[in-house]
């Protein structure tokens, strides 16, 4: 059966001050009426029932998750006592689900993505699931056909079709390929070169694999993680949370890319077009919200003169007034107000670190 694991433990500092350490972006309605977490859950409707969804998140976010997804029980939350990156939490998720369903196929979904065409997205997941069923040793990534030469994403280079009989090269329908290589975030010239070849996809961080395949690869590639996992699974996490947390903290922090994917016996990637974006910054969110005639993106109360190309975020109770400004991000919350140059994500990250340092 198909199960889903939703990753919802991130901090979302680049959306400060709306996103705070105790209430990060996945629990906010940044692009629509629903929160990003709720949108992620809704995309699974008709594909994975709620009872087969596991949320990996931090202990501090337990009540936030349950309040936003009341259809889930507390037993469906994998609560991390401290961040250990993606490999440990996905290992625990695979082991927990495999206890109930040894033949389980897992869909791994981050909780901070924008998906425009949900039917096409589900079609890509179904193709990945079918591929895993046909090739149980294969671990499959979902890759989005690039819409631009973006420099903020990693890329996957496609090889031949995974199934030799496949021949549809149309980008309008999904297809599954062997993974030839992974490429880090490129500079603009390299990104343009990638697009010109037609062989590269944006790496979405969405995966499909058999739970037992993941655990088998992990046992060979990272035996220290497997040893901690075995110790952890001997503890009832709901009856003995303190003991469970103590063992969980023995995991070293490592991403699933380094711990598992680099060692997978077979890797596939589904080439799909469903309007994907990683909502990692105010700039990314602005791509999915309405613009006024001066290219401003405005949420909340605003009155402006000679204001252009700004992202302005407030509430219905607080007015932001601007005059003679352009290319700014202006965000007001009851706790803080941010004014920054638009697009300066590195500067914003450094600023948030300085704010947190002073408030510590």
KEGUGU-115067 format. One line per 10 residues: number of its first residue (from 0); their letters; for each residue x, y, z of N, C-alpha, C. Coordinates in steps of 0.1 Angstrom, whole numbers, m for minus. Example, Ala and Ser with C-alpha at 12.3 -4.5 7.8 and 13.67 -1.06 7.14 Angstrom:
<nodes>
0 = AS = 132/m57/78/123/m45/78/132/m33/78; 128/m22/71/137/m11/71/129/0/79
</nodes>
This chain:
<nodes>
0 = XXXXXXXXXX = 8/m12/0/0/0/0/9/12/0; 3/23/m4/10/36/m5/8/44/8; 19/48/14/19/56/26/26/69/23; 23/79/31/29/92/29/36/97/42; 48/103/40/55/109/51/57/124/48; 52/132/56/53/147/54/63/153/63; 73/160/58/83/166/66/79/180/70; 78/182/83/72/195/88/80/200/100; 93/199/100/101/203/111/110/215/109; 109/221/97/118/232/94/115/245/102
10 = XXXXXXXXXX = 125/254/101/124/267/109/119/279/101; 121/279/87/116/289/79/120/303/82; 133/305/85/138/318/90/137/329/79; 137/325/66/137/335/56/124/342/54; 113/337/62/100/344/62/98/352/75; 109/355/82/108/363/93/104/377/89; 95/384/97/91/381/111/78/373/111; 71/370/100/59/363/100/61/349/105; 72/343/100/76/329/104/86/331/116; 82/325/127/91/325/139/95/311/143
20 = XXXXXXXXXX = 105/310/151/110/296/155/99/288/161; 90/294/168/79/286/174/67/285/166; 67/291/154/56/290/145/61/293/130; 68/283/125/75/285/112/65/284/100; 71/286/88/63/288/76/53/277/72; 56/265/75/47/254/71/34/255/78; 33/263/89/20/265/96/14/278/93; 18/284/82/13/297/78/6/297/64; m4/305/62/m10/306/49/m3/317/41; 8/313/35/16/323/27/11/324/13
30 = XXXXXXXXXX = 5/314/7/1/315/m7/m13/308/m8; m23/314/m3/m37/309/m3/m43/310/11; m55/304/12/m62/305/24/m58/294/34; m53/283/29/m48/272/38/m33/274/41; m29/268/52/m15/268/55/m7/258/45; 6/260/45/14/251/36/12/237/40; 12/234/53/10/220/57/m4/215/53; m14/223/54/m27/218/50/m28/216/35; m22/224/27/m21/222/13/m14/209/9; m3/206/16/4/194/14/m5/182/16
40 = XXXXXXXXXX = m12/182/27/m21/171/31/m32/170/21; m38/181/16/m49/181/7/m45/175/m6; m32/177/m10/m28/171/m23/m28/156/m24; m29/150/m12/m29/135/m11/m43/129/m12; m53/138/m12/m67/133/m12/m70/124/m24; m75/112/m22/m78/103/m32/m66/94/m36; m55/97/m30/m43/89/m33/m38/82/m21; m37/89/m10/m33/83/3/m43/87/13; m50/78/20/m60/82/30/m53/87/43; m60/96/50/m54/102/62/m47/92/72
50 = XXXXXXXXXX = m53/80/73/m48/71/83/m35/65/79; m30/67/66/m17/62/62/m7/74/60; m9/85/67/0/96/66/7/97/80; 20/100/79/28/102/91/35/116/89; 34/124/100/40/137/100/53/137/108; 64/140/102/77/141/109/79/156/113; 79/159/126/80/172/130/87/173/143; 88/185/149/95/187/162/85/186/173; 90/182/185/81/181/196/73/194/199; 80/205/197/74/218/200/62/221/190
60 = XXXXXXXXXX = 61/214/179/50/217/169/39/207/170; 38/199/180/28/188/181/14/194/180; 11/204/189/m2/209/189/m6/217/177; 4/224/170/2/231/158/m3/221/147; 4/210/146/1/200/136/m13/195/138; m16/191/151/m29/185/154/m41/195/152; m38/207/155/m49/218/153/m51/220/138; m41/219/130/m43/222/116/m47/210/108; m44/198/113/m48/185/107/m56/177/117; m68/181/121/m75/174/131/m79/159/127
70 = XXXXXXXXXX = m78/156/115/m81/142/110/m71/132/114; m59/137/119/m48/128/123/m49/126/138; m43/115/143/m42/112/157/m27/115/161; m25/116/174/m12/119/179/m2/108/176; m7/96/174/2/85/170/7/86/156; 2/95/148/6/97/134/17/108/133; 21/112/145/32/123/145/45/116/150; 55/118/142/69/114/146/76/126/151; 77/127/164/82/139/171/97/138/174; 105/147/168/119/147/170/122/156/181
80 = XXXXXXXXXX = 130/151/191/134/159/202/144/170/199; 152/167/188/161/177/183/164/174/168; 167/184/160/169/182/146/181/173/143; 179/163/134/190/154/130/190/153/115; 185/162/108/185/162/93/175/151/88; 175/148/75/165/140/70/167/125/71; 179/120/70/181/106/71/176/99/83; 179/104/95/173/97/107/158/97/108; 152/109/105/137/109/106/131/100/95; 136/99/83/130/91/73/133/76/76
90 = XXXXXXXXXX = 144/73/83/147/59/87/137/55/97; 134/64/107/124/60/117/110/59/111; 107/68/102/94/67/95/92/54/87; 103/50/80/102/38/73/101/26/82; 108/26/93/107/14/103/93/13/109; 88/25/113/74/25/119/64/20/110; 64/24/97/54/20/87/56/6/84; 69/1/82/71/m13/78/67/m22/89; 66/m18/102/60/m27/112/46/m30/109; 38/m21/104/24/m23/101/22/m29/87
100 = XXXXXXXXXX = 31/m25/78/29/m29/64/43/m32/58; 48/m44/59/61/m47/54/64/m44/40; 53/m44/31/55/m41/17/52/m27/14; 52/m18/24/47/m4/22/56/3/11; 50/11/3/56/21/m5/54/35/1; 65/42/2/65/55/9/66/67/m1; 57/77/1/59/90/m6/64/100/4; 75/106/1/81/116/10/79/130/5; 72/138/13/68/151/8/72/162/18; 80/172/14/82/184/22/69/192/23
110 = XXXXXXXXXX = 68/200/34/55/206/37/55/221/33; 65/225/24/66/240/21/67/242/6; 60/234/m2/61/235/m16/48/241/m22; 49/247/m33/37/252/m41/35/242/m53; 24/237/m54/20/228/m66/8/234/m72; 9/237/m85/m2/244/m92/m12/234/m98; m7/223/m103/m16/213/m110/m16/200/m102; m25/199/m93/m26/187/m84/m28/174/m91; m38/174/m101/m39/161/m108/m26/156/m115; m19/166/m121/m6/162/m127/4/157/m117
120 = XXXXXXXXXX = 4/164/m105/13/160/m94/9/145/m90; m3/143/m88/m7/129/m84/m4/119/m95; m5/123/m107/m1/114/m118/14/110/m117; 22/120/m114/36/117/m113/39/108/m101; 32/110/m90/34/101/m79/29/87/m82; 18/85/m89/13/72/m93/23/65/m102; 30/73/m111/40/67/m120/52/62/m112; 56/70/m102/67/67/m94/64/54/m86; 52/54/m80/47/42/m73/47/30/m81; 42/31/m93/42/19/m103/56/15/m106
130 = XXXXXXXXXX = 65/24/m107/79/21/m110/85/13/m99; 83/18/m87/88/11/m75/82/m3/m73; 69/m4/m77/63/m18/m77/69/m27/m87; 72/m22/m99/79/m30/m109/93/m33/m106; 100/m23/m100/114/m24/m96/116/m21/m82; 114/m31/m73/114/m28/m58/127/m23/m53; 138/m25/m60/151/m20/m55/154/m6/m60; 144/0/m68/146/13/m73/141/24/m63; 148/34/m62/144/46/m54/141/57/m64; 130/63/m63/125/73/m74/124/87/m68
140 = XXXXXXXXXX = 129/96/m76/128/111/m73/117/116/m82; 111/127/m77/102/135/m86/110/147/m91; 111/149/m104/118/161/m109/109/169/m117; 110/182/m115/101/192/m122/108/197/m134; 101/198/m146/106/204/m158/109/218/m155; 121/223/m156/124/237/m153/116/247/m161; 111/257/m154/104/268/m160/113/280/m163; 125/280/m157/134/291/m159/148/286/m155; 159/293/m158/172/289/m154/175/293/m139; 167/287/m130/168/291/m116/182/287/m110
150 = XXXXXXXXXX = 188/295/m102/200/292/m96/199/288/m81; 187/287/m76/184/284/m62/181/270/m60; 180/262/m70/176/248/m69/187/238/m74; 188/226/m68/196/216/m73/190/210/m86; 198/203/m94/193/198/m106/196/183/m107; 188/175/m114/190/161/m117/191/159/m132; 202/152/m136/204/150/m150/198/136/m153; 189/136/m163/182/124/m167/191/116/m177; 190/103/m174/196/93/m184/186/87/m192; 188/75/m197/178/68/m206/165/65/m198
160 = XXXXXXXXXX = 155/62/m205/142/58/m199/145/46/m190; 139/45/m179/141/34/m170/136/21/m176; 125/22/m183/119/11/m190/123/12/m205; 129/2/m210/134/4/m224/123/6/m234; 111/1/m231/100/2/m240/94/16/m241; 97/24/m230/92/38/m230/98/47/m241; 89/55/m247/94/63/m258/88/77/m258; 80/80/m249/73/93/m249/82/104/m244; 87/113/m252/95/124/m248/88/137/m246; 75/136/m246/67/149/m245/68/153/m230
170 = XXXXXXXXXX = 70/166/m228/71/172/m215/57/173/m209; 46/171/m217/33/172/m212/28/161/m204; 35/149/m205/31/138/m197/44/133/m190; 42/127/m178/54/123/m170/60/110/m176; 73/109/m174/81/98/m178/91/95/m168; 96/83/m167/106/79/m157/119/75/m164; 130/80/m158/143/79/m164/153/74/m153; 164/69/m158/175/66/m149/181/80/m145; 187/81/m133/194/93/m129/208/92/m133; 213/101/m141/227/101/m146/236/108/m136
180 = XXXXXXXXXX = 231/120/m130/239/127/m121/231/137/m113; 236/142/m102/231/153/m94/240/165/m96; 234/176/m97/242/189/m98/238/198/m87; 247/205/m80/244/215/m70/238/227/m77; 234/237/m68/229/249/m73/239/256/m82; 235/258/m95/245/264/m105/245/279/m105; 255/285/m112/254/299/m115/245/300/m127; 242/313/m131/232/315/m141/236/310/m154; 248/311/m158/253/306/m171/251/291/m172; 255/284/m161/253/269/m161/239/265/m161
190 = XXXXXXXXXX = 230/272/m154/216/269/m154/210/271/m168; 214/281/m175/209/283/m189/214/271/m198; 226/267/m195/231/255/m203/223/243/m200; 220/241/m187/212/229/m183/198/229/m191; 192/241/m191/179/242/m198/180/239/m213; 191/244/m219/193/242/m233/194/227/m238; 199/219/m229/201/205/m232/188/197/m231; 178/202/m223/166/194/m221/167/182/m213; 179/180/m207/182/167/m199/182/169/m184; 179/181/m180/180/184/m165/166/188/m160
200 = XXXXXXXXXX = 164/184/m147/151/187/m140/155/194/m127; 146/202/m122/147/207/m108/145/195/m99; 154/194/m89/153/184/m78/143/189/m68; 131/182/m67/121/187/m58/122/183/m43; 130/173/m41/130/168/m27/118/159/m24; 112/154/m34/100/145/m33/105/131/m37; 102/121/m29/108/107/m32/97/97/m30; 99/86/m37/90/74/m36/99/62/m36; 97/53/m25/105/41/m24/98/31/m15; 103/18/m16/98/8/m7/105/11/7
210 = XXXXXXXXXX = 97/9/18/103/11/31/114/1/33; 112/m11/29/123/m21/32/135/m19/23; 133/m13/11/145/m10/3/153/1/10; 146/11/15/153/22/22/161/17/34; 155/8/41/161/3/53/173/m6/50; 172/m14/39/183/m22/35/195/m14/30; 192/m4/23/204/5/18/210/11/30; 202/16/39/207/23/51/216/14/59; 212/1/61/220/m8/69/234/m10/63; 235/m9/50/248/m11/44/256/2/43
220 = XXXXXXXXXX = 249/13/40/256/26/38/259/33/51; 251/32/61/252/39/74/249/29/85; 257/19/88/254/10/98/252/16/112; 259/27/115/257/34/128/243/39/130; 237/44/119/223/49/120/214/37/122; 217/26/114/208/14/116/209/8/130; 220/9/136/222/4/150/213/12/160; 214/25/158/205/34/166/191/31/164; 187/29/151/173/27/147/168/14/154; 177/3/154/173/m9/160/170/m7/175
230 = XXXXXXXXXX = 179/0/181/177/3/196/164/11/198; 162/21/189/150/29/190/137/21/189; 137/12/179/125/5/176/121/m5/187; 130/m8/196/127/m17/207/120/m10/218; 118/4/217/111/12/227/97/16/222; 87/15/230/74/20/226/74/36/228; 74/43/216/76/57/217/64/64/223; 52/58/223/41/65/229/40/62/244; 45/50/248/44/47/262/57/52/270; 68/53/263/81/57/270/87/68/261
240 = XXXXXXXXXX = 81/80/260/87/90/252/101/95/257; 103/95/270/116/100/275/127/91/270; 125/78/272/135/68/268/137/68/252; 126/70/245/127/71/231/135/83/226; 132/94/233/140/107/229/155/105/232; 158/98/243/172/97/247/180/89/236; 173/79/231/180/71/221/180/78/207; 169/85/204/169/93/192/181/103/191; 184/109/202/195/118/202/209/112/199; 210/99/198/222/92/195/225/93/179
250 = XXXXXXXXXX = 214/96/172/216/97/157/225/109/154; 234/107/145/242/118/139/234/125/129; 236/138/127/228/145/117/234/143/103; 226/139/94/230/136/80/218/136/71; 220/142/59/208/142/50/206/128/43; 194/126/38/191/114/31/199/113/19; 203/124/13/211/124/0/224/116/3; 231/120/13/244/115/16/243/101/22; 234/99/31/233/86/38/227/75/30; 218/78/21/211/67/13/212/69/m2
260 = XXXXXXXXXX = 208/80/m7/206/81/m22/219/79/m29; 230/83/m24/243/81/m31/247/67/m31; 240/58/m23/244/44/m22/233/35/m28; 222/41/m33/211/33/m38/215/24/m50; 211/12/m51/214/3/m62/208/8/m75; 197/14/m75/191/20/m87/183/32/m83; 185/43/m91/178/55/m89/171/59/m102; 158/63/m100/150/68/m111/145/82/m108; 141/89/m118/135/102/m117/123/103/m126; 112/108/m121/101/111/m129/101/125/m134
270 = XXXXXXXXXX = 101/126/m147/100/140/m153/86/144/m154; 83/155/m147/69/159/m146/67/174/m147; 56/178/m152/52/193/m152/40/195/m145; 41/201/m133/29/204/m125/30/217/m118; 38/226/m123/39/239/m117/45/239/m103; 57/235/m101/63/233/m88/72/246/m84; 71/249/m71/80/259/m66/83/256/m51; 95/258/m47/99/257/m33/97/270/m26; 88/271/m17/85/284/m11/95/287/0; 107/290/m4/118/292/6/120/307/9
280 = XXXXXXXXXX = 113/316/4/116/330/6/104/339/2; 104/351/7/94/361/3/93/362/m13; 105/362/m19/106/363/m34/98/351/m40; 100/339/m35/93/328/m41/78/329/m39; 74/333/m28/59/335/m25/53/345/m35; 60/356/m37/55/366/m46/52/361/m60; 59/351/m64/56/345/m78/42/339/m79; 36/337/m67/23/330/m68/11/338/m62; 14/351/m60/4/360/m55/1/371/m66; m11/377/m65/m15/387/m75/m6/400/m74
290 = XXXXXXXXXX = m3/406/m85/5/419/m86/m4/430/m89; m2/442/m84/m9/454/m89/m3/459/m101; m7/471/m106/m2/476/m119/12/481/m118; 17/482/m105/31/487/m104/40/475/m99; 35/463/m101/43/451/m98/45/449/m83; 36/455/m75/37/452/m61/28/440/m57; 33/433/m47/25/422/m42/21/426/m28; 8/427/m25/3/433/m13/m7/424/m6; m4/421/7/m14/414/15/m16/423/28; m29/425/31/m32/434/42/m34/448/38
300 = XXXXXXXXXX = m36/457/48/m38/471/45/m26/478/40; m28/485/29/m17/493/23/m22/505/15; m16/516/17/m18/528/8/m5/533/3; m3/535/m10/10/539/m15/9/549/m26; 20/556/m27/22/566/m38/37/563/m43; 38/563/m56/51/561/m62/59/549/m55; 51/538/m55/56/526/m49/56/515/m59; 68/508/m62/69/499/m73/77/487/m69; 73/475/m74/81/463/m73/84/459/m58; 74/461/m49/76/458/m35/67/447/m31
310 = XXXXXXXXXX = 72/440/m21/64/429/m14/60/435/m1; 47/437/1/42/443/13/32/434/20; 35/430/33/27/421/40/23/426/54; 10/428/56/6/433/69/m7/425/73; m15/431/81/m28/425/85/m39/435/82; m51/431/84/m63/439/82/m64/450/93; m57/448/104/m57/458/115/m46/468/115; m36/466/106/m25/475/106/m22/480/92; m22/493/90/m20/500/77/m5/502/75; 0/498/63/14/502/59/12/512/48
320 = XXXXXXXXXX = 18/524/49/18/535/39/32/537/34; 33/538/21/46/539/14/46/551/4; 57/557/2/58/568/m7/72/569/m13; 74/568/m26/87/569/m32/96/558/m29; 91/546/m29/100/534/m26/98/524/m37; 109/516/m39/108/505/m48/117/493/m44; 115/481/m49/123/470/m47/126/467/m32; 115/468/m24/116/465/m10/107/453/m6; 111/447/5/102/438/13/99/445/26; 86/447/28/81/453/40/71/444/47
330 = XXXXXXXXXX = 74/439/59/65/430/65/63/435/80; 50/436/83/47/440/97/39/428/104; 43/426/116/36/417/126/35/424/139; 27/420/148/26/426/161/40/425/169; 48/416/165/61/414/172/73/422/166; 72/424/153/84/430/146/80/436/132; 88/444/127/86/450/114/99/448/106; 98/443/94/110/441/85/109/450/73; 121/457/70/122/465/58/136/461/52; 135/455/40/148/450/34/147/451/19
340 = XXXXXXXXXX = 159/451/13/160/451/m1/154/438/m7; 146/439/m17/140/427/m23/151/418/m29; 150/405/m27/160/396/m33/172/394/m24; 174/401/m14/187/399/m6/184/388/5; 183/376/1/180/365/10/192/362/19; 204/363/15/215/361/24/216/372/35; 213/384/31/213/395/41/202/393/51; 190/388/46/179/386/56/182/375/65; 189/364/60/192/353/69/202/358/80; 212/366/76/222/371/86/215/381/96
350 = XXXXXXXXXX = 205/388/91/198/398/100/190/390/110; 183/379/106/175/371/116/184/365/126; 196/360/122/206/355/131/210/365/142; 212/378/137/216/388/146/204/392/156; 192/392/151/180/395/159/179/384/170; 180/372/166/179/361/176/190/361/186; 202/365/182/214/366/191/211/376/201; 206/388/197/203/399/207/191/395/216; 182/387/211/170/384/220/173/372/229; 184/365/226/187/353/234/190/356/249
</nodes>
